[in-house]
């Protein structure tokens, strides 16, 4: 499985109280609402043209007698973030390369078939295939239903999720009651032979190779620096920005204030850039998300923005970034007061805003069934030099051996025996200094793969901080041999033989112990 982080390339806070102020280089992003009398007090201290709310539009059309028009007491703060289109395109390339290869085929089945009929895909393809269908039962193999005695069109999609080479694949047909059941055969690996009687097929398979993008999700992540006056429950809204904008180089406390970038009023330098269609940012209401926080919630933002990112991928909307705000009912209330501060792109910490992508690209097909049957194991990385470069892609292979192997009289080292972690094995990444989880365990997206060599996973270092040390954690489930179905076997090979008869779903039901491993060899540093 794969996880890929993209740092925000630009951000800024939009302040309604300071409609021309730019904060593009401030280390903090703010999202808040407040009400006070600062503006009214300010009226007594400075001239009209020096006040931060002064604009040419107000000077021409406003009523100077109404102080609230120049000195509003209701203040709204919103954050805008931009993610580089080139980074997004790079991510889409990785997703495409991790796509699931598939072969689609359609055949017309005549009414003259016989028991044992089969349909065969021929040609040299990479992978052992299984069939998918909209009609599936609880069996390990999907089943297709064809009405007996009539012709029907059958569309099959064979998805490559294994690694052995094969030259043909067959599914068998058998008659049962009023249905012809077509199900995946148990064979298929190159070298195996098939001995089925051919059915009468009026049209051979016709179909081409295509690919399907692996399933994926994306999450916007912002880390809380401080908060004021939080309610026990609250929520934040996230929208796709619908106008382009320029970050600028201002900071909140800068004097005089910088106006060379995006602000509440303008999309760029004041007076020289287009206005926001509506003050405080313009967004597309069709592409939105929200995150709810309760009293015990982690107050960092970790919200699913897959619908927004998918719209960028498909070019349905331009990539102008994301705006973060409180719900309208909070922003429009004169009694609201809440202030959230998050680390920005320019933070000096390790917590800049990111979008974290996760997608499923694991292929579990070990050579043999030498699964780990004891928690007394040592896990290392076969290819860990201790240092990895940022913005690279690495295939991380694990090496698993018994920590205390039993005495054996053999001519080779017992440490050369390759063991496999079970299919229910996952990886995570932890910051060594802070012990915070940079990539947490995820049963969908951090699953270990396995091939004829070892378990492995792909590490993308794009979102990891330079000069930081990271610790790899491996979580696995070790099948119990003391109780449950495997307890009846008295030697290791018998257990392996029994495991070879279990399908993926059956293996997941076996009694197992959850264990998390780490070690010195599972630590590495990121460099530029």
KOLSELUM-533068 format. One record per residue (C-alpha): residue number from 1; x, y, z; residue in three letters. Coordinates in Angstrom, 1 decimal. Layout:
<sites>
SITE	NUM	X	Y	Z	ALA
...
</sites>
This chain:
<sites>
SITE	1	0.0	0.0	0.0	UNK
SITE	2	1.1	3.6	-0.5	UNK
SITE	3	1.0	6.9	1.3	UNK
SITE	4	2.1	10.1	-0.3	UNK
SITE	5	2.3	13.5	1.4	UNK
SITE	6	2.2	16.8	-0.5	UNK
SITE	7	3.3	20.0	1.3	UNK
SITE	8	1.2	23.1	0.7	UNK
SITE	9	3.0	25.5	-1.6	UNK
SITE	10	1.2	28.7	-0.5	UNK
SITE	11	-1.2	29.9	2.2	UNK
SITE	12	-2.5	33.0	3.9	UNK
SITE	13	-5.1	34.2	6.4	UNK
SITE	14	-7.8	36.6	5.2	UNK
SITE	15	-8.9	39.1	7.9	UNK
SITE	16	-12.2	41.0	7.5	UNK
SITE	17	-10.9	43.5	10.1	UNK
SITE	18	-7.9	44.3	7.9	UNK
SITE	19	-9.3	43.9	4.4	UNK
SITE	20	-6.1	44.8	2.6	UNK
SITE	21	-3.5	43.1	4.9	UNK
SITE	22	-1.5	40.3	3.4	UNK
SITE	23	0.0	37.5	5.7	UNK
SITE	24	1.5	35.2	3.1	UNK
SITE	25	4.7	34.6	5.0	UNK
SITE	26	3.3	34.4	8.5	UNK
SITE	27	4.1	31.2	10.4	UNK
SITE	28	0.5	31.0	11.6	UNK
SITE	29	-2.9	30.5	9.8	UNK
SITE	30	-6.0	31.6	11.6	UNK
SITE	31	-9.6	30.5	11.4	UNK
SITE	32	-11.9	32.4	13.7	UNK
SITE	33	-14.8	34.7	14.5	UNK
SITE	34	-14.8	37.5	17.1	UNK
SITE	35	-16.7	40.6	18.2	UNK
SITE	36	-15.2	43.6	20.1	UNK
SITE	37	-15.0	47.4	20.1	UNK
SITE	38	-11.4	47.8	18.9	UNK
SITE	39	-12.5	49.5	15.7	UNK
SITE	40	-14.6	52.1	17.5	UNK
SITE	41	-11.8	52.9	20.0	UNK
SITE	42	-9.4	53.2	17.0	UNK
SITE	43	-11.6	56.0	15.6	UNK
SITE	44	-10.6	58.3	18.4	UNK
SITE	45	-6.9	57.9	17.7	UNK
SITE	46	-6.2	58.2	14.0	UNK
SITE	47	-7.5	60.0	11.0	UNK
SITE	48	-9.9	58.4	8.6	UNK
SITE	49	-7.5	57.7	5.8	UNK
SITE	50	-5.1	56.0	8.2	UNK
SITE	51	-7.5	53.4	9.5	UNK
SITE	52	-7.0	49.8	8.3	UNK
SITE	53	-10.6	49.6	7.0	UNK
SITE	54	-10.2	52.6	4.6	UNK
SITE	55	-10.8	51.7	1.0	UNK
SITE	56	-11.5	54.0	-2.0	UNK
SITE	57	-14.9	52.3	-2.4	UNK
SITE	58	-15.9	53.3	1.1	UNK
SITE	59	-14.5	56.8	0.7	UNK
SITE	60	-16.6	57.3	-2.3	UNK
SITE	61	-19.8	55.7	-1.2	UNK
SITE	62	-19.7	55.2	2.5	UNK
SITE	63	-21.3	57.3	5.2	UNK
SITE	64	-18.6	58.7	7.4	UNK
SITE	65	-21.1	59.3	10.2	UNK
SITE	66	-21.6	55.5	10.5	UNK
SITE	67	-18.5	54.4	12.4	UNK
SITE	68	-19.4	50.7	12.0	UNK
SITE	69	-19.0	51.0	8.2	UNK
SITE	70	-15.3	52.0	8.7	UNK
SITE	71	-14.7	50.3	12.0	UNK
SITE	72	-16.6	47.0	12.1	UNK
SITE	73	-16.6	45.2	15.4	UNK
SITE	74	-17.4	41.8	13.8	UNK
SITE	75	-14.2	40.0	12.7	UNK
SITE	76	-13.9	36.9	10.6	UNK
SITE	77	-10.7	35.0	9.8	UNK
SITE	78	-10.4	32.4	7.0	UNK
SITE	79	-7.4	30.5	5.7	UNK
SITE	80	-6.6	29.7	2.1	UNK
SITE	81	-4.1	27.0	1.0	UNK
SITE	82	-2.6	26.2	-2.4	UNK
SITE	83	-1.1	22.8	-3.5	UNK
SITE	84	1.2	23.0	-6.5	UNK
SITE	85	-0.5	21.7	-9.7	UNK
SITE	86	2.8	20.0	-10.6	UNK
SITE	87	2.8	18.1	-7.3	UNK
SITE	88	-0.8	17.0	-7.8	UNK
SITE	89	0.1	15.9	-11.4	UNK
SITE	90	3.1	13.9	-10.1	UNK
SITE	91	0.8	12.2	-7.6	UNK
SITE	92	-1.7	11.4	-10.3	UNK
SITE	93	1.2	9.8	-12.3	UNK
SITE	94	2.0	7.6	-9.3	UNK
SITE	95	-1.6	6.6	-9.0	UNK
SITE	96	-1.7	5.6	-12.6	UNK
SITE	97	1.5	3.6	-12.3	UNK
SITE	98	-0.1	1.8	-9.3	UNK
SITE	99	-3.3	1.0	-11.3	UNK
SITE	100	-4.7	-2.4	-11.2	UNK
SITE	101	-4.2	-4.1	-14.6	UNK
SITE	102	-7.3	-5.7	-16.0	UNK
SITE	103	-8.5	-7.7	-19.0	UNK
SITE	104	-12.1	-7.3	-20.1	UNK
SITE	105	-13.7	-9.9	-22.2	UNK
SITE	106	-17.2	-10.6	-23.5	UNK
SITE	107	-18.6	-13.9	-24.8	UNK
SITE	108	-22.0	-15.0	-26.0	UNK
SITE	109	-23.0	-18.4	-24.6	UNK
SITE	110	-25.4	-20.5	-26.6	UNK
SITE	111	-28.1	-22.8	-25.2	UNK
SITE	112	-26.1	-25.9	-26.2	UNK
SITE	113	-23.5	-26.3	-23.5	UNK
SITE	114	-22.6	-29.3	-21.4	UNK
SITE	115	-21.4	-29.9	-17.9	UNK
SITE	116	-17.7	-29.0	-17.5	UNK
SITE	117	-17.8	-26.2	-20.1	UNK
SITE	118	-15.1	-23.6	-19.7	UNK
SITE	119	-14.1	-20.2	-21.2	UNK
SITE	120	-10.4	-19.4	-21.6	UNK
SITE	121	-8.3	-16.3	-21.9	UNK
SITE	122	-5.1	-17.0	-23.8	UNK
SITE	123	-2.0	-15.1	-24.4	UNK
SITE	124	1.0	-14.1	-22.4	UNK
SITE	125	0.0	-12.0	-19.4	UNK
SITE	126	1.6	-11.1	-16.1	UNK
SITE	127	-0.3	-12.2	-13.1	UNK
SITE	128	-2.7	-14.8	-11.8	UNK
SITE	129	-6.2	-13.6	-12.4	UNK
SITE	130	-9.4	-13.8	-10.4	UNK
SITE	131	-12.8	-12.9	-11.6	UNK
SITE	132	-15.1	-10.2	-10.3	UNK
SITE	133	-18.8	-9.8	-10.8	UNK
SITE	134	-21.8	-7.8	-9.7	UNK
SITE	135	-23.4	-11.2	-8.7	UNK
SITE	136	-21.3	-12.7	-5.9	UNK
SITE	137	-22.0	-15.2	-3.2	UNK
SITE	138	-20.2	-15.7	0.1	UNK
SITE	139	-17.9	-18.3	-1.6	UNK
SITE	140	-14.3	-17.3	-2.1	UNK
SITE	141	-14.9	-17.3	-5.8	UNK
SITE	142	-17.4	-14.9	-7.5	UNK
SITE	143	-20.2	-16.6	-9.4	UNK
SITE	144	-22.0	-15.6	-12.6	UNK
SITE	145	-25.6	-16.6	-13.3	UNK
SITE	146	-26.7	-17.6	-16.8	UNK
SITE	147	-30.3	-18.8	-17.3	UNK
SITE	148	-30.5	-22.3	-18.5	UNK
SITE	149	-31.6	-23.0	-22.1	UNK
SITE	150	-31.2	-19.5	-23.4	UNK
SITE	151	-28.4	-17.4	-24.9	UNK
SITE	152	-26.8	-14.7	-22.7	UNK
SITE	153	-24.0	-12.2	-22.9	UNK
SITE	154	-21.3	-12.6	-20.2	UNK
SITE	155	-18.9	-9.8	-19.4	UNK
SITE	156	-16.0	-10.7	-17.2	UNK
SITE	157	-13.2	-8.5	-15.7	UNK
SITE	158	-10.1	-10.4	-14.7	UNK
SITE	159	-8.0	-8.4	-12.3	UNK
SITE	160	-4.3	-9.2	-11.9	UNK
SITE	161	-3.5	-9.2	-8.2	UNK
SITE	162	-0.8	-11.9	-8.2	UNK
SITE	163	2.7	-12.0	-9.7	UNK
SITE	164	3.2	-15.5	-11.2	UNK
SITE	165	3.3	-15.6	-15.0	UNK
SITE	166	0.6	-17.6	-16.7	UNK
SITE	167	-0.4	-18.4	-20.3	UNK
SITE	168	-4.1	-19.1	-19.8	UNK
SITE	169	-6.9	-18.8	-17.3	UNK
SITE	170	-10.1	-20.9	-17.2	UNK
SITE	171	-13.4	-20.8	-15.4	UNK
SITE	172	-15.5	-23.9	-15.2	UNK
SITE	173	-19.2	-24.2	-15.8	UNK
SITE	174	-21.6	-26.7	-14.2	UNK
SITE	175	-25.4	-27.2	-14.2	UNK
SITE	176	-27.4	-26.7	-11.1	UNK
SITE	177	-31.2	-26.5	-11.0	UNK
SITE	178	-32.2	-23.7	-13.5	UNK
SITE	179	-28.9	-21.9	-13.4	UNK
SITE	180	-25.6	-22.3	-15.1	UNK
SITE	181	-22.9	-21.4	-12.6	UNK
SITE	182	-19.6	-20.0	-13.9	UNK
SITE	183	-17.0	-19.7	-11.2	UNK
SITE	184	-13.3	-19.2	-11.0	UNK
SITE	185	-11.3	-22.3	-11.3	UNK
SITE	186	-8.8	-23.4	-8.7	UNK
SITE	187	-6.0	-23.6	-11.2	UNK
SITE	188	-4.4	-21.1	-13.4	UNK
SITE	189	-0.7	-20.9	-12.6	UNK
SITE	190	1.6	-21.5	-15.5	UNK
SITE	191	2.5	-25.2	-15.8	UNK
SITE	192	-0.8	-26.4	-14.5	UNK
SITE	193	-3.0	-28.3	-17.1	UNK
SITE	194	-6.7	-28.1	-17.6	UNK
SITE	195	-8.9	-31.0	-18.6	UNK
SITE	196	-12.3	-29.6	-19.3	UNK
SITE	197	-14.7	-30.2	-22.1	UNK
SITE	198	-15.3	-27.1	-24.3	UNK
SITE	199	-18.7	-25.5	-24.4	UNK
SITE	200	-20.3	-24.3	-27.5	UNK
SITE	201	-19.5	-20.6	-27.8	UNK
SITE	202	-21.0	-18.7	-30.7	UNK
SITE	203	-18.5	-15.8	-30.3	UNK
SITE	204	-15.0	-16.0	-29.0	UNK
SITE	205	-13.7	-13.7	-26.4	UNK
SITE	206	-13.0	-10.2	-27.6	UNK
SITE	207	-11.5	-7.6	-25.3	UNK
SITE	208	-8.5	-5.6	-24.6	UNK
SITE	209	-6.2	-4.8	-21.8	UNK
SITE	210	-7.0	-1.7	-19.8	UNK
SITE	211	-6.3	-0.5	-16.3	UNK
SITE	212	-8.3	0.9	-13.4	UNK
SITE	213	-6.9	3.5	-11.0	UNK
SITE	214	-6.4	2.0	-7.6	UNK
SITE	215	-8.8	3.0	-4.9	UNK
SITE	216	-7.6	6.1	-3.0	UNK
SITE	217	-8.4	8.8	-0.5	UNK
SITE	218	-6.9	12.2	0.3	UNK
SITE	219	-6.9	14.1	3.6	UNK
SITE	220	-6.1	17.7	4.3	UNK
SITE	221	-4.0	17.9	7.4	UNK
SITE	222	-3.3	21.1	9.5	UNK
SITE	223	-1.8	21.0	13.0	UNK
SITE	224	-3.2	23.2	15.8	UNK
SITE	225	-0.8	25.7	17.4	UNK
SITE	226	-3.2	27.3	19.8	UNK
SITE	227	-6.9	27.8	20.4	UNK
SITE	228	-9.2	30.2	22.3	UNK
SITE	229	-12.7	29.9	23.6	UNK
SITE	230	-13.5	26.5	22.0	UNK
SITE	231	-16.9	25.1	22.4	UNK
SITE	232	-17.2	21.5	23.5	UNK
SITE	233	-18.3	20.7	20.0	UNK
SITE	234	-17.7	22.6	16.8	UNK
SITE	235	-17.1	22.0	13.1	UNK
SITE	236	-15.1	23.5	10.2	UNK
SITE	237	-16.0	23.8	6.5	UNK
SITE	238	-13.7	23.3	3.5	UNK
SITE	239	-14.3	24.4	0.0	UNK
SITE	240	-12.5	24.4	-3.4	UNK
SITE	241	-11.3	28.0	-4.1	UNK
SITE	242	-12.8	29.2	-7.4	UNK
SITE	243	-10.4	32.1	-8.1	UNK
SITE	244	-6.7	32.2	-8.5	UNK
SITE	245	-4.7	34.1	-5.9	UNK
SITE	246	-1.2	35.3	-5.1	UNK
SITE	247	0.4	34.4	-1.7	UNK
SITE	248	2.4	37.6	-1.1	UNK
SITE	249	5.2	38.1	1.6	UNK
SITE	250	3.4	39.9	4.4	UNK
SITE	251	3.2	39.0	8.1	UNK
SITE	252	0.5	39.8	10.6	UNK
SITE	253	2.6	42.0	12.9	UNK
SITE	254	4.4	43.8	10.1	UNK
SITE	255	4.4	47.6	10.3	UNK
SITE	256	3.4	49.1	8.0	UNK
SITE	257	1.2	46.2	6.9	UNK
SITE	258	2.1	44.4	3.7	UNK
SITE	259	-0.4	44.6	0.8	UNK
SITE	260	1.5	42.8	-1.8	UNK
SITE	261	-0.6	39.6	-1.9	UNK
SITE	262	-3.9	38.0	-1.2	UNK
SITE	263	-6.2	39.7	1.3	UNK
SITE	264	-9.8	39.8	2.4	UNK
SITE	265	-10.6	42.1	-0.5	UNK
SITE	266	-8.2	41.3	-3.3	UNK
SITE	267	-6.8	38.1	-4.8	UNK
SITE	268	-3.4	39.6	-5.0	UNK
SITE	269	-1.6	42.9	-4.5	UNK
SITE	270	-4.1	45.6	-3.3	UNK
SITE	271	-5.4	47.9	-6.0	UNK
SITE	272	-3.6	45.9	-8.8	UNK
SITE	273	-5.4	42.6	-8.6	UNK
SITE	274	-9.0	41.3	-9.2	UNK
SITE	275	-11.4	41.5	-6.3	UNK
SITE	276	-12.7	38.4	-4.7	UNK
SITE	277	-16.2	38.0	-6.1	UNK
SITE	278	-17.4	37.9	-2.5	UNK
SITE	279	-15.2	39.4	0.2	UNK
SITE	280	-13.1	36.9	2.1	UNK
SITE	281	-12.5	34.4	-0.7	UNK
SITE	282	-14.7	32.8	-3.4	UNK
SITE	283	-15.4	29.1	-3.5	UNK
SITE	284	-17.3	26.4	-5.3	UNK
SITE	285	-20.2	25.1	-3.2	UNK
SITE	286	-20.3	21.8	-5.2	UNK
SITE	287	-16.9	20.7	-3.9	UNK
SITE	288	-16.9	20.8	-0.1	UNK
SITE	289	-16.1	18.8	3.0	UNK
SITE	290	-16.4	19.3	6.7	UNK
SITE	291	-14.9	18.0	9.9	UNK
SITE	292	-16.7	17.7	13.3	UNK
SITE	293	-14.9	18.0	16.6	UNK
SITE	294	-16.2	16.9	19.9	UNK
SITE	295	-14.8	17.4	23.4	UNK
SITE	296	-12.4	14.5	23.3	UNK
SITE	297	-11.4	14.8	19.6	UNK
SITE	298	-7.9	15.5	18.4	UNK
SITE	299	-8.1	19.2	17.4	UNK
SITE	300	-5.7	18.8	14.4	UNK
SITE	301	-7.5	19.0	11.1	UNK
SITE	302	-7.6	15.6	9.3	UNK
SITE	303	-10.5	15.9	6.8	UNK
SITE	304	-11.3	13.8	3.7	UNK
SITE	305	-11.0	16.1	0.6	UNK
SITE	306	-11.1	13.4	-2.0	UNK
SITE	307	-14.0	15.0	-3.9	UNK
SITE	308	-12.0	18.2	-4.3	UNK
SITE	309	-8.8	16.5	-5.3	UNK
SITE	310	-10.7	14.2	-7.7	UNK
SITE	311	-12.2	17.3	-9.4	UNK
SITE	312	-8.6	18.6	-9.8	UNK
SITE	313	-7.5	15.3	-11.3	UNK
SITE	314	-10.4	15.3	-13.8	UNK
SITE	315	-10.0	19.0	-14.6	UNK
SITE	316	-13.6	19.5	-13.6	UNK
SITE	317	-12.4	22.6	-11.7	UNK
SITE	318	-9.1	24.4	-11.7	UNK
SITE	319	-6.7	23.8	-8.8	UNK
SITE	320	-6.9	27.1	-6.9	UNK
SITE	321	-6.5	25.5	-3.5	UNK
SITE	322	-8.8	25.1	-0.5	UNK
SITE	323	-10.4	27.6	1.9	UNK
SITE	324	-11.0	26.8	5.5	UNK
SITE	325	-13.7	28.6	7.5	UNK
SITE	326	-16.3	28.3	10.2	UNK
SITE	327	-19.8	27.4	9.1	UNK
SITE	328	-22.0	30.4	8.0	UNK
SITE	329	-24.2	30.2	11.1	UNK
SITE	330	-21.1	30.8	13.3	UNK
SITE	331	-19.5	33.5	11.1	UNK
SITE	332	-22.8	35.4	10.8	UNK
SITE	333	-23.5	35.4	14.5	UNK
SITE	334	-22.7	38.5	16.5	UNK
SITE	335	-22.2	36.5	19.6	UNK
SITE	336	-19.6	34.1	18.2	UNK
SITE	337	-16.0	34.1	19.6	UNK
SITE	338	-13.6	31.4	18.6	UNK
SITE	339	-10.0	31.5	17.4	UNK
SITE	340	-8.0	28.6	16.0	UNK
SITE	341	-4.4	29.0	15.0	UNK
SITE	342	-2.6	26.4	12.8	UNK
SITE	343	1.0	26.1	11.7	UNK
SITE	344	1.5	27.5	8.1	UNK
SITE	345	3.8	26.8	5.2	UNK
SITE	346	6.3	29.1	6.9	UNK
SITE	347	6.4	27.4	10.2	UNK
SITE	348	9.7	26.6	11.8	UNK
SITE	349	8.3	23.4	13.2	UNK
SITE	350	7.8	20.0	11.5	UNK
SITE	351	4.0	20.6	11.2	UNK
SITE	352	3.4	22.4	7.8	UNK
SITE	353	0.0	21.8	6.1	UNK
SITE	354	-0.2	18.8	3.9	UNK
SITE	355	-2.5	16.7	1.8	UNK
SITE	356	-2.0	13.1	2.5	UNK
SITE	357	-2.9	10.6	-0.2	UNK
SITE	358	-3.5	6.9	0.4	UNK
SITE	359	-4.1	4.3	-2.2	UNK
SITE	360	-4.3	0.5	-2.4	UNK
SITE	361	-1.5	-1.0	-4.4	UNK
SITE	362	-0.7	-4.1	-2.3	UNK
SITE	363	-0.3	-7.6	-4.0	UNK
SITE	364	0.0	-10.5	-1.6	UNK
SITE	365	1.4	-13.6	-3.2	UNK
SITE	366	4.2	-15.2	-1.2	UNK
SITE	367	6.3	-18.1	-2.6	UNK
SITE	368	5.1	-20.9	-0.3	UNK
SITE	369	3.4	-20.7	3.0	UNK
SITE	370	6.2	-20.3	5.5	UNK
SITE	371	4.2	-17.9	7.7	UNK
SITE	372	5.5	-16.7	11.0	UNK
SITE	373	4.1	-18.9	13.7	UNK
SITE	374	5.8	-17.4	16.7	UNK
SITE	375	6.1	-13.9	18.2	UNK
SITE	376	9.8	-14.5	18.9	UNK
SITE	377	10.9	-13.0	15.5	UNK
SITE	378	13.3	-10.4	14.4	UNK
SITE	379	12.2	-8.0	11.5	UNK
SITE	380	14.8	-5.9	9.7	UNK
SITE	381	14.9	-4.0	6.4	UNK
SITE	382	16.9	-5.7	3.7	UNK
SITE	383	17.7	-2.4	2.0	UNK
SITE	384	18.1	0.2	4.7	UNK
SITE	385	21.3	2.3	4.4	UNK
SITE	386	20.1	4.5	7.2	UNK
SITE	387	19.6	7.5	5.0	UNK
SITE	388	17.0	8.2	2.3	UNK
SITE	389	16.6	11.2	0.1	UNK
SITE	390	13.5	13.4	0.1	UNK
SITE	391	11.2	13.2	-3.0	UNK
SITE	392	12.2	9.7	-3.9	UNK
SITE	393	10.4	6.4	-4.1	UNK
SITE	394	11.8	3.3	-2.4	UNK
SITE	395	10.7	-0.4	-2.3	UNK
SITE	396	11.2	-1.4	1.3	UNK
SITE	397	11.8	-5.1	1.7	UNK
SITE	398	11.5	-6.8	5.1	UNK
SITE	399	13.6	-9.7	6.3	UNK
SITE	400	11.9	-11.9	8.9	UNK
SITE	401	13.6	-14.7	10.9	UNK
SITE	402	13.2	-16.5	14.1	UNK
SITE	403	15.0	-14.7	16.9	UNK
SITE	404	15.8	-18.1	18.6	UNK
SITE	405	15.7	-20.8	15.9	UNK
SITE	406	15.5	-24.4	17.1	UNK
SITE	407	18.7	-26.5	16.8	UNK
SITE	408	18.9	-28.3	13.4	UNK
SITE	409	21.5	-30.4	11.8	UNK
SITE	410	21.6	-28.9	8.4	UNK
SITE	411	24.3	-27.7	6.0	UNK
SITE	412	23.0	-24.1	5.6	UNK
SITE	413	22.3	-21.3	8.0	UNK
SITE	414	18.9	-21.4	9.7	UNK
SITE	415	18.9	-17.6	9.3	UNK
SITE	416	18.6	-18.0	5.6	UNK
SITE	417	15.1	-19.4	5.9	UNK
SITE	418	12.6	-16.8	4.6	UNK
SITE	419	9.5	-16.3	6.7	UNK
SITE	420	6.4	-14.4	5.6	UNK
SITE	421	4.3	-12.1	7.7	UNK
SITE	422	0.6	-12.9	7.3	UNK
SITE	423	-1.6	-11.0	4.8	UNK
SITE	424	-3.0	-9.1	7.8	UNK
SITE	425	0.3	-7.1	8.2	UNK
SITE	426	0.6	-3.3	8.1	UNK
SITE	427	3.3	-0.6	8.4	UNK
SITE	428	3.4	2.8	10.0	UNK
SITE	429	5.9	5.6	10.3	UNK
SITE	430	6.8	7.4	13.5	UNK
SITE	431	8.9	10.5	14.2	UNK
SITE	432	11.7	9.4	16.4	UNK
SITE	433	12.0	12.7	18.4	UNK
SITE	434	8.4	13.3	19.1	UNK
SITE	435	7.0	9.8	18.9	UNK
SITE	436	4.1	11.1	16.8	UNK
SITE	437	2.6	9.0	14.0	UNK
SITE	438	3.5	10.5	10.6	UNK
SITE	439	1.7	7.6	8.9	UNK
SITE	440	-0.6	5.6	11.1	UNK
SITE	441	-1.6	1.9	10.6	UNK
SITE	442	-4.4	1.6	8.1	UNK
SITE	443	-6.0	-1.7	7.2	UNK
SITE	444	-6.9	-0.3	3.7	UNK
SITE	445	-3.8	1.7	2.7	UNK
SITE	446	-0.7	0.5	4.7	UNK
SITE	447	-0.9	-3.2	4.0	UNK
SITE	448	2.3	-5.1	3.3	UNK
SITE	449	2.7	-6.9	0.0	UNK
SITE	450	4.5	-10.2	-0.6	UNK
SITE	451	6.2	-11.8	-3.6	UNK
SITE	452	8.6	-14.7	-4.2	UNK
SITE	453	11.3	-12.8	-2.2	UNK
SITE	454	9.8	-11.3	0.9	UNK
SITE	455	7.2	-8.9	2.3	UNK
SITE	456	7.6	-5.4	1.0	UNK
SITE	457	5.9	-1.9	0.7	UNK
SITE	458	6.6	1.3	-1.2	UNK
SITE	459	7.8	4.3	0.6	UNK
SITE	460	7.3	7.8	-0.9	UNK
SITE	461	9.5	10.3	0.9	UNK
SITE	462	8.1	13.5	-0.6	UNK
SITE	463	6.2	14.5	2.6	UNK
SITE	464	8.9	13.7	5.1	UNK
SITE	465	11.0	16.4	6.7	UNK
SITE	466	14.7	16.8	5.9	UNK
SITE	467	17.1	16.0	8.7	UNK
SITE	468	14.5	14.1	10.7	UNK
SITE	469	14.7	10.5	11.9	UNK
SITE	470	11.8	8.2	11.3	UNK
SITE	471	11.0	4.8	12.9	UNK
SITE	472	9.2	2.1	10.9	UNK
SITE	473	6.6	0.0	12.8	UNK
SITE	474	5.3	-3.3	11.6	UNK
SITE	475	2.0	-4.7	12.9	UNK
SITE	476	1.1	-8.3	12.1	UNK
SITE	477	-1.2	-11.0	13.2	UNK
SITE	478	0.5	-14.4	14.1	UNK
SITE	479	-1.8	-17.4	13.6	UNK
SITE	480	-2.4	-19.3	16.8	UNK
SITE	481	-1.1	-22.9	16.8	UNK
SITE	482	-2.2	-23.6	20.4	UNK
SITE	483	-5.9	-23.3	19.9	UNK
SITE	484	-8.2	-23.1	17.0	UNK
SITE	485	-8.1	-25.1	13.7	UNK
SITE	486	-4.2	-25.2	13.6	UNK
SITE	487	-3.8	-26.7	17.0	UNK
SITE	488	-4.5	-30.2	15.7	UNK
SITE	489	-1.1	-30.3	13.8	UNK
SITE	490	2.0	-31.3	15.6	UNK
SITE	491	4.7	-30.0	13.2	UNK
SITE	492	5.5	-26.9	11.3	UNK
SITE	493	5.2	-28.4	7.8	UNK
SITE	494	1.8	-29.8	8.5	UNK
SITE	495	0.7	-26.3	9.6	UNK
SITE	496	2.1	-24.8	6.4	UNK
SITE	497	0.3	-27.4	4.4	UNK
SITE	498	-3.0	-26.6	6.1	UNK
SITE	499	-2.5	-22.9	5.7	UNK
SITE	500	-2.0	-23.4	1.9	UNK
SITE	501	-5.7	-24.6	1.7	UNK
SITE	502	-7.1	-21.4	3.3	UNK
SITE	503	-8.3	-18.6	1.2	UNK
SITE	504	-7.8	-14.9	2.1	UNK
SITE	505	-11.1	-14.6	3.9	UNK
SITE	506	-10.6	-17.8	5.8	UNK
SITE	507	-7.1	-16.8	6.9	UNK
SITE	508	-8.6	-13.6	8.4	UNK
SITE	509	-10.9	-15.7	10.5	UNK
SITE	510	-8.2	-17.8	12.2	UNK
SITE	511	-7.3	-17.0	15.8	UNK
SITE	512	-4.3	-14.7	15.8	UNK
SITE	513	-2.2	-12.6	18.1	UNK
SITE	514	-1.6	-8.9	17.2	UNK
SITE	515	2.0	-7.9	17.6	UNK
SITE	516	3.9	-4.6	16.7	UNK
SITE	517	7.6	-4.7	16.0	UNK
SITE	518	10.3	-2.1	15.5	UNK
SITE	519	14.1	-2.0	16.0	UNK
SITE	520	17.3	-0.2	15.3	UNK
SITE	521	17.4	-1.4	11.7	UNK
SITE	522	13.9	0.0	11.1	UNK
SITE	523	15.1	3.6	11.7	UNK
SITE	524	16.3	6.0	9.0	UNK
SITE	525	17.0	9.7	8.3	UNK
SITE	526	15.7	11.8	5.5	UNK
SITE	527	18.2	14.1	3.7	UNK
SITE	528	17.8	16.7	0.9	UNK
</sites>
